[in-house]
């Protein structure tokens, strides 16, 4: 039996839909955002103007960076609790949205700790504080998922915390916010979205619903990613925004695989961009997983759909986007990779890897990890 969850109350999509925040019920609005980008391009100023126009009280927590840590969440929570909001608006990339999701739940449930959430003791409902998610990048789909990825520095790993209470009540997909993405952010977030779609599509837990959504997301992303990179026009950026969200629907119900397990392990140790790690690993992971007959059949169907070999297309996309062909070329020092290898191997077997279509052990993961690091197939 499948039990599917797609989103909160509403998804609002289209250029200019940031304006919808002035119609959201509530009086005390708390904006969570990043460091500088959305201040420079005027997005936060526009959001403030909309709240002022509708006579809302508001405060802003800024400075959330990539790979938010436990300390980042706990520090931001202090300001959120002091303001006591009835609506939290998260505007930014996936890191901002993830941090805001955890803070909001901890604000509603006084005394709730990240450790409790990590160990599966989180509440599954959030009722007092409404959460609105407005992504400025097109990759994580955090605006519709029950996951929030937080870095645990003591363990040197990124962990996907999960509870239905993390699912935002409202998701606003305004392609105008994606126009100012730097090229590297655009391609890395876009490849993250593509990885979501592909790992959901070949997942053993995929069903008619999630497989159809994942296939549609992959097809749409492959159709629009190049144009989004080359021209950056509003039409292609909006399409990528939408298909990223669709991939989120698929993976939050079907699950992911070892590409994400590996990315979380290396991202937690080296701080390397999650989307970059996913993109580099993706062709290796798909080729390895093809040893499963069902995965091979699924990928062959995708290849027929797009009119070219899916793995070759990903390699070509990475080349077009200037993405390295291996972790070593991407700048992860060999001495550091070797020094922390046992930790990386252990952590790569955790998390999403547990749902990989081919069951992994240390010996097999060793082949995959070294292949991706050196850019030479060893499996």
C-alpha positions in Angstrom: 0.0 0.0 0.0 1.2 3.5 -0.8 0.4 6.6 1.2 1.3 9.7 -0.8 1.9 13.2 0.3 2.4 16.0 -2.3 2.4 19.4 -0.6 0.7 21.6 2.0 -2.4 23.7 1.3 -1.4 25.4 -1.9 1.2 26.0 -4.6 1.2 29.3 -6.3 3.3 29.4 -9.5 4.2 31.9 -12.2 6.3 35.1 -12.6 5.4 37.8 -10.1 3.7 35.5 -7.7 5.7 36.8 -4.8 2.9 39.4 -4.5 0.7 36.6 -3.1 2.3 37.0 0.4 0.1 40.1 1.0 -3.0 37.9 0.9 -1.7 35.4 3.4 -3.7 35.4 6.6 -1.8 36.4 9.8 -0.4 39.5 11.5 3.1 38.7 12.6 5.4 37.7 9.7 9.0 36.5 10.3 11.2 36.4 7.2 14.1 33.9 7.0 16.6 34.5 4.2 20.2 34.3 3.2 23.2 36.7 3.4 23.2 39.2 0.5 21.8 38.0 -2.9 18.1 38.7 -2.3 18.9 42.0 -0.6 21.0 43.1 -3.6 18.4 42.2 -6.2 15.6 43.9 -4.3 13.5 40.7 -3.5 13.6 41.3 0.3 12.8 45.0 -0.1 9.8 44.0 -2.3 8.6 41.5 0.3 8.9 44.1 3.0 6.9 46.6 0.9 4.1 44.0 0.4 3.9 43.3 4.1 3.8 47.0 4.9 1.1 47.5 2.2 -1.1 44.9 4.0 -0.3 46.4 7.4 1.6 43.3 8.7 4.1 43.3 11.6 7.4 41.7 10.5 11.0 41.0 11.4 13.8 39.5 9.3 16.4 36.9 10.1 19.2 37.0 7.5 22.6 35.4 7.1 21.6 31.7 6.6 24.4 30.3 4.4 24.9 27.0 2.6 24.9 23.8 4.6 23.2 25.2 7.7 24.4 23.7 10.9 22.7 22.8 14.2 24.2 26.0 15.7 22.8 28.1 12.8 19.3 26.7 13.5 19.6 27.2 17.3 20.9 30.7 17.0 18.1 31.7 14.5 15.5 30.1 16.7 16.3 32.6 19.5 15.3 35.5 17.4 12.2 33.7 16.0 11.0 32.9 19.5 11.5 36.5 20.6 9.4 37.8 17.7 6.7 35.1 18.2 5.4 34.9 14.6 2.2 33.4 13.4 3.6 33.2 9.8 7.2 32.3 8.8 8.2 33.2 5.2 11.4 31.4 4.0 12.8 33.2 1.0 16.0 31.8 -0.5 17.8 28.6 -1.6 17.3 25.2 -0.2 19.5 25.8 2.8 17.4 28.8 3.9 14.2 26.8 3.4 15.6 23.8 5.4 16.8 25.9 8.3 13.4 27.8 8.4 11.5 24.5 8.5 13.4 23.2 11.5 13.3 26.6 13.3 9.5 26.9 12.8 8.7 23.5 14.2 11.0 24.1 17.2 9.4 27.5 17.7 5.9 26.0 17.8 6.9 23.2 20.1 8.9 24.8 22.9 11.5 22.4 24.3 11.8 20.3 21.1 15.4 19.7 20.2 17.2 18.9 17.0 18.4 15.7 18.5 14.8 14.6 19.2 13.9 15.4 15.6 17.0 13.5 14.4 16.0 10.4 16.3 12.4 10.3 15.0 10.7 12.0 17.9 9.4 15.0 16.0 5.7 15.9 16.0 4.0 15.2 12.7 1.7 18.2 12.7 2.3 22.0 12.9 -0.8 24.1 13.6 0.0 27.4 15.2 2.6 28.8 12.9 2.0 28.9 9.1 5.1 28.3 6.9 5.4 29.8 3.5 8.3 28.7 1.3 9.6 30.8 -1.6 12.6 29.2 -3.4 15.0 31.4 -5.2 16.9 28.4 -6.7 15.6 25.5 -8.7 16.9 22.4 -7.2 16.1 21.2 -3.7 12.3 21.3 -3.9 12.3 21.9 -0.1 9.2 24.0 -0.7 7.1 20.8 -0.9 9.0 18.2 1.0 9.0 16.8 4.5 12.8 16.8 4.7 15.3 19.4 6.0 19.0 18.8 5.5 21.1 20.0 8.4 24.9 19.7 9.0 26.0 18.0 12.2 29.6 19.3 12.6 30.5 16.9 15.4 29.7 14.0 13.2 30.9 15.6 10.0 27.8 14.7 8.0 24.7 16.2 6.6 21.5 14.5 7.7 18.1 14.7 6.2 15.7 15.3 9.1 12.1 14.2 8.3 8.6 14.9 9.5 5.4 15.8 7.8 5.4 18.9 10.0 8.2 20.3 7.8 6.0 20.5 4.7 5.3 24.2 4.1 1.6 25.2 4.0 2.2 27.4 1.0 4.8 27.2 -1.8 5.3 30.1 -4.1 7.2 29.4 -7.3 8.1 32.8 -8.7 10.4 32.4 -11.7 11.5 36.0 -11.4 13.4 35.1 -8.2 15.4 32.6 -10.2 16.6 35.2 -12.8 19.4 36.4 -10.6 20.9 33.0 -9.9 24.7 33.0 -10.7 25.5 30.5 -13.5 27.1 28.0 -11.0 24.1 28.1 -8.7 21.8 27.6 -11.6 23.6 24.6 -13.0 24.3 23.0 -9.6 20.7 23.4 -8.4 19.3 22.2 -11.7 21.5 19.1 -11.6 20.3 18.5 -8.1 16.7 18.6 -9.3 17.6 16.2 -12.2 19.2 13.8 -9.7 16.0 13.9 -7.6 13.9 13.0 -10.6 16.2 10.2 -11.7 16.8 8.6 -8.3 13.0 8.7 -7.6 12.3 7.2 -11.1 14.6 4.1 -10.5 13.7 3.7 -6.9 12.2 0.3 -5.9 9.5 2.2 -3.9 8.3 4.1 -7.1 4.7 3.5 -8.1 2.5 4.6 -10.9 2.1 8.1 -9.4 5.7 8.8 -8.5 7.2 7.2 -11.6 5.0 9.3 -13.8 5.9 12.5 -11.9 9.6 11.6 -11.9 9.6 10.8 -15.6 7.8 14.1 -16.4 10.2 16.1 -14.2 13.3 14.5 -15.9 11.9 15.1 -19.4 11.0 18.7 -18.5 14.4 19.5 -16.9 16.3 18.0 -19.8 14.2 20.1 -22.2 14.8 23.4 -20.4 18.1 23.3 -18.4 20.3 24.2 -21.3 18.2 27.2 -22.3 18.0 28.3 -18.7 21.8 28.2 -18.6 22.5 29.8 -21.9 19.9 32.5 -22.0 18.5 32.8 -18.5 15.1 33.9 -19.8 12.1 34.0 -17.6 10.2 31.3 -19.5 13.0 28.7 -19.1 13.7 29.7 -15.5 10.0 29.3 -14.6 9.9 25.9 -16.3 13.0 24.7 -14.4 11.5 26.0 -11.2 8.3 24.1 -11.8 9.9 20.8 -12.8 12.2 21.0 -9.8 9.2 21.1 -7.6 7.6 18.2 -9.5 10.8 16.1 -8.9 10.3 17.0 -5.2 6.8 15.4 -5.2 8.3 12.3 -6.7 11.3 11.8 -4.4 9.6 12.7 -1.2 7.2 9.8 -1.8 9.5 7.3 -3.6 12.9 8.1 -2.0 16.3 8.8 -3.4 19.5 6.6 -3.6 23.2 6.4 -3.2 24.0 9.6 -5.2 22.5 11.6 -2.4 24.1 9.4 0.3 27.5 10.0 -1.2 26.8 13.8 -1.6 25.7 14.1 2.0 28.8 12.3 3.2 31.3 14.4 1.2 29.4 17.6 1.7 29.4 17.1 5.4 33.2 16.6 5.5 34.4 19.1 2.8 31.5 21.6 2.5 31.4 21.1 -1.3 28.2 22.2 -3.0 25.5 19.5 -2.8 24.4 20.0 -6.3 27.9 19.8 -7.7 28.6 16.6 -5.8 25.3 15.1 -7.1 26.1 16.1 -10.7 29.6 14.6 -10.7 28.4 11.3 -9.2 25.2 10.9 -11.2 26.5 9.2 -14.4 28.6 6.8 -12.3 25.7 6.0 -10.0 23.3 5.4 -12.8 25.8 3.2 -14.7 26.5 1.1 -11.5 22.7 0.7 -10.8 22.1 -0.6 -14.3 23.2 -4.0 -13.1 19.7 -4.2 -11.7 17.5 -5.4 -14.7 14.6 -3.1 -13.7 16.8 -0.1 -13.5 18.3 -0.9 -16.9 14.8 -1.2 -18.4 13.7 2.1 -16.7 16.8 4.0 -18.1 16.3 2.5 -21.5 12.7 3.8 -21.5 14.0 7.2 -20.6 16.5 7.1 -23.3 13.8 6.3 -25.9 11.7 9.2 -24.5 14.4 11.8 -24.9 15.9 10.3 -28.1 19.4 9.7 -26.8 21.2 7.6 -24.1 20.3 9.1 -20.8 23.8 8.6 -19.2 25.5 10.1 -22.2 23.1 13.1 -22.1 24.0 13.7 -18.4 27.8 13.5 -19.2 27.2 16.0 -22.0 25.2 18.3 -19.8 27.9 18.3 -17.2 30.5 19.1 -19.9 28.3 22.0 -21.2 27.9 23.4 -17.7 31.6 23.2 -16.9 31.0 20.5 -14.2 34.1 18.4 -13.3 34.2 14.8 -14.3 35.5 13.6 -10.9 35.7 14.7 -7.3 39.4 15.0 -7.6 39.2 17.4 -10.6 36.5 19.3 -8.6 39.1 20.2 -6.0 38.7 17.8 -3.2 42.4 17.2 -2.1 43.5 13.6 -2.5 45.3 13.6 0.9 42.1 14.7 2.6 40.1 12.2 0.7 42.4 9.4 1.8 42.8 10.7 5.4 39.0 10.7 5.9 38.2 7.8 3.7 36.9 5.4 6.3 34.5 8.1 7.6 33.4 8.9 4.0 32.8 5.2 3.2 30.8 4.7 6.4 28.7 7.8 5.9 28.1 7.2 2.2 26.3 4.0 3.2 23.9 5.9 5.4 20.8 7.9 4.7 19.5 7.8 1.1 21.8 4.9 0.2 19.6 2.6 2.3 17.0 3.0 -0.5 19.3 2.5 -3.4 17.9 0.0 -6.0 21.1 -2.0 -5.7 21.9 -2.9 -2.1 25.3 -1.5 -1.1 28.0 -2.8 1.3 31.4 -1.4 2.1 33.2 -3.3 -0.6 30.8 -2.2 -3.3 30.7 1.4 -2.1 34.5 1.4 -2.1 34.4 0.7 -5.9 31.9 3.4 -6.5 33.5 6.1 -4.3 37.0 5.6 -5.8 35.6 5.5 -9.3 33.9 8.9 -8.8 36.9 10.4 -7.0 39.5 9.4 -9.6 37.2 9.5 -12.7 38.1 5.9 -13.6 35.5 3.2 -13.5 36.5 0.5 -11.0 33.2 -1.5 -11.0 
